[in-house]
Amino acid sequence: MSVGGGTATGPDPAAVRSMFASITPRYDLLNRVLSLRQDQRWRRKALGGINAIPAGAVVDVCSGTGDFQALARRRWPDRLVVGTDFCEPMLRRAREAGRGRRGTHVCADALRLPLRDGCAAAVLMAFGARNLVDGRTGVLEAHRILAPGGAFVLLEFTNDVSPWMRPFYAAYERCFLVPVGSLVSGTGAYGYLATSMRSVPRAAAWEAWMREAGFGEVGTDRYCGGVVTCLRGRKGAP
Ligand SMILES: C[S@@+](CC[C@H](N)C(=O)[O-])C[C@H]1O[C@@H](n2cnc3c(N)ncnc32)[C@H](O)[C@@H]1O
C-alpha cells in the first residue's frame, strides 16, 4: 500500500488510517521488537522531562494503542489523560488493553481536535507527527488546546541521524526493520515506515513551527544517535 504520494506536505490521511488499521494486531509487538525494546524508554524519557504543568487534562494526540497514554496516566495519576487518534481499530486495542479510563479514547483528527481552546495542561504526540498531512497545522492545533504554561512534547523519528550512526542505521533499516516488519505484520507497512522516517521534516523545521505557533522554551533532545528526537515547548513561555 502506498501512502507516500498524498500531498506536497505529507501522506494521504485515508491511506495512513487504513495502513495503521491493517497493522493494529501486531503493532505493539513490532514496536518492542523493531526498537529493540527502546520505544518505552524513549516515551518515559520524554515524559520525565516535563516539569510542573498547569491545571487541566493531559491529551495524547495520535495515541494509537495507548502506550504513551498509559505512561502519562502513571506520571499524572490525578489527571484526566485523554488519547485521540483517527484510527478506530488502534483505539479499540487501547480500550481492550485497559490503557485509559472509560471514555478517554476519542476518535479525532489531530488537525481538528474536538477540544476547546486552552483545556489541556500538556499535549503529547509520539510517532504520529510524521504521518500528518500538514505537520505545521498539527503544532498549531496542539498550541490552541493548551492552557497558558502548558507543555507540548513531540517524540518522533526526524531526519537528524548523526553521521556516526548513519551506516548502522542504514544496515538496520535494510536488514532488520523492513524485512522483519513486513514478515511479522504481513503487510508492506514497514516499507512506508522506513520511507516516512527519511522524508519527515528535520527537527529544526518542527522547532521553527513551534516558535511560529507561539511556543517558548523550545528545545530538543536526541535519543539513539539522533534516530529519535524529543521536541519540547511551553505555551506562553518567553
Ligand atoms: C506510529 S503510531 C503512534 C501511536 C502511539 N502514539 C505510540 O507511541 O505508539 C501513529 C498513530 O497516529 C495516528 N494518526 C496518523 N495521522 C493522524 C491524524 N491526522 N489524526 C489522528 N491520528 C492520526 C495513526 O492512526 C496511528 O495510530
Ligand as a Chemical Component Dictionary entry (heavy atoms), coordinates in Angstrom:
data_LIG
# 
_chem_comp.id                   LIG 
_chem_comp.type                 NON-POLYMER 
_chem_comp.pdbx_formal_charge   0 
_chem_comp.three_letter_code    LIG 
# 
loop_
_chem_comp_atom.comp_id 
_chem_comp_atom.atom_id 
_chem_comp_atom.alt_atom_id 
_chem_comp_atom.type_symbol 
_chem_comp_atom.charge 
_chem_comp_atom.model_Cartn_x 
_chem_comp_atom.model_Cartn_y 
_chem_comp_atom.model_Cartn_z 
_chem_comp_atom.pdbx_ordinal 
LIG C1  C1  C 0  3.107  5.244  14.770 1  
LIG S1  S1  S 1  1.531  5.351  15.537 2  
LIG C2  C2  C 0  1.932  6.019  17.134 3  
LIG C3  C3  C 0  0.988  5.582  18.198 4  
LIG C4  C4  C 0  1.381  5.934  19.624 5  
LIG N1  N1  N 0  1.446  7.350  19.836 6  
LIG C5  C5  C 0  2.680  5.292  20.008 7  
LIG O1  O1  O 0  3.545  5.963  20.579 8  
LIG O2  O2  O -1 2.811  4.078  19.807 9  
LIG C6  C6  C 0  0.826  6.736  14.726 10 
LIG C7  C7  C 0  -0.625 6.937  15.039 11 
LIG O3  O3  O 0  -1.013 8.207  14.517 12 
LIG C8  C8  C 0  -2.334 8.098  14.054 13 
LIG N2  N2  N 0  -2.564 9.209  13.118 14 
LIG C9  C9  C 0  -1.912 9.493  11.971 15 
LIG N3  N3  N 0  -2.408 10.601 11.421 16 
LIG C10 C10 C 0  -3.399 11.049 12.224 17 
LIG C11 C11 C 0  -4.290 12.158 12.196 18 
LIG N4  N4  N 0  -4.269 13.048 11.199 19 
LIG N5  N5  N 0  -5.157 12.306 13.196 20 
LIG C12 C12 C 0  -5.204 11.406 14.209 21 
LIG N6  N6  N 0  -4.405 10.326 14.306 22 
LIG C13 C13 C 0  -3.502 10.156 13.315 23 
LIG C14 C14 C 0  -2.396 6.721  13.426 24 
LIG O4  O4  O 0  -3.719 6.272  13.308 25 
LIG C15 C15 C 0  -1.556 5.915  14.408 26 
LIG O5  O5  O 0  -2.349 5.321  15.396 27 
# 
loop_
_chem_comp_bond.comp_id 
_chem_comp_bond.atom_id_1 
_chem_comp_bond.atom_id_2 
_chem_comp_bond.value_order 
_chem_comp_bond.pdbx_ordinal 
LIG C1  S1  SING 1  
LIG S1  C2  SING 2  
LIG S1  C6  SING 3  
LIG C2  C3  SING 4  
LIG C3  C4  SING 5  
LIG C4  N1  SING 6  
LIG C4  C5  SING 7  
LIG C5  O1  DOUB 8  
LIG C5  O2  SING 9  
LIG C6  C7  SING 10 
LIG C7  O3  SING 11 
LIG C7  C15 SING 12 
LIG O3  C8  SING 13 
LIG C8  N2  SING 14 
LIG C8  C14 SING 15 
LIG N2  C9  SING 16 
LIG N2  C13 SING 17 
LIG C9  N3  DOUB 18 
LIG N3  C10 SING 19 
LIG C10 C11 SING 20 
LIG C10 C13 DOUB 21 
LIG C11 N4  SING 22 
LIG C11 N5  DOUB 23 
LIG N5  C12 SING 24 
LIG C12 N6  DOUB 25 
LIG N6  C13 SING 26 
LIG C14 O4  SING 27 
LIG C14 C15 SING 28 
LIG C15 O5  SING 29 
# 
